Amino acid sequence: MRITIETGIFYDTERYFSSEERHILQKLFLWETMAKSIEEFRNKKAEALAKGWNLSGPVPMSAAMSAVTSEMEKRVMKRLREGNSGSS
């Protein structure tokens, strides 16, 4: 999968992300639409990075993950400003 951020840079998830990071991104794509606040989204991101995936333990924040999750945070804030607080 390719993820393009606002600056036009794209990240190929197979190339730039570990399997643990890809799993975390999948969770965060869901939370991007469901979070009722930016704090909730950030907490879910921190929780996912701390737990890791498949007993991997903590997953360090790579530059690619940081860029993509920063973009996700911007979209969450935009969604919340526009009055769509997410699912119940």
N, C-alpha and C positions, 0 to 999 in steps of 0.2 A: 504494500500500500504506500502511496505517496501522500505526504502531508505538506501542504504549502502554507507558509505563514505570511503575514501581512507585508513583509518586506520583499516578498517574491521568492524567497529562498524555499526550496523544497527538500524534504527529508524522505528518503526511501527507508521505510521501517526495517526492511530486511538488512540494510547496509549500516544504518546509523544506530539501531537500537538492539539491545540484547533481548532474548526471549522474555526475561523477567520484565524489562521495560515495556515491551509490547503488550504484555498482559496488563500491566498497570495502566497503560494508555487506554486499553479497551474499557477498563473500569471508569477511567476519568472521562471518556467520551459520554458515558451514561450520566455521570454526575454533573457534567457540563449542562445537561438539560434538566436535571432534577434539583440541583442545589437551590436552597431557598435564600442563601446569602453567599457572598464571596468568602466569608469566614468558613462556612460549611464546606465549600469546595476546597479551600486550602487545607482544612482539617482532613478531608478525605484523601487528598493528595499526600499529605504527610503520613497519614496512617498506612496508605498503600505502600509508600516507599519504605516505611519502617518494617512492615510485615514481609514485604517481598512477595514471592510467588513460589508455590510448590516447595515450601520449607527452605527457600533460598536465604532467608534472613534479609536484613536491610539492603536496599538497592541504592547505590550512590546516584546523585543527580548529575547526569552527564550534561554537556553543553547543549546537545540536541534536545534532551528531555526538558531542560530549562527553557529553551526557546519555544518549544511546542506548548508546554504547560502555561507559560506566560501569555501566549496567544489565547489559550483556552480561558484563562482568567479574564482577559479583555472581553471575550464573548459572553462570559457569565455576567460580568458587570453591565454590558450593553443590554442583555436580555432582561436583567433585573430593573434597569433604568426604564426600559420600555414597558414595564409592568407585567411581564410574564415571569412569575416567581417559581415556575416549575410544577411538577406533578405533586399530588398530595400523598 
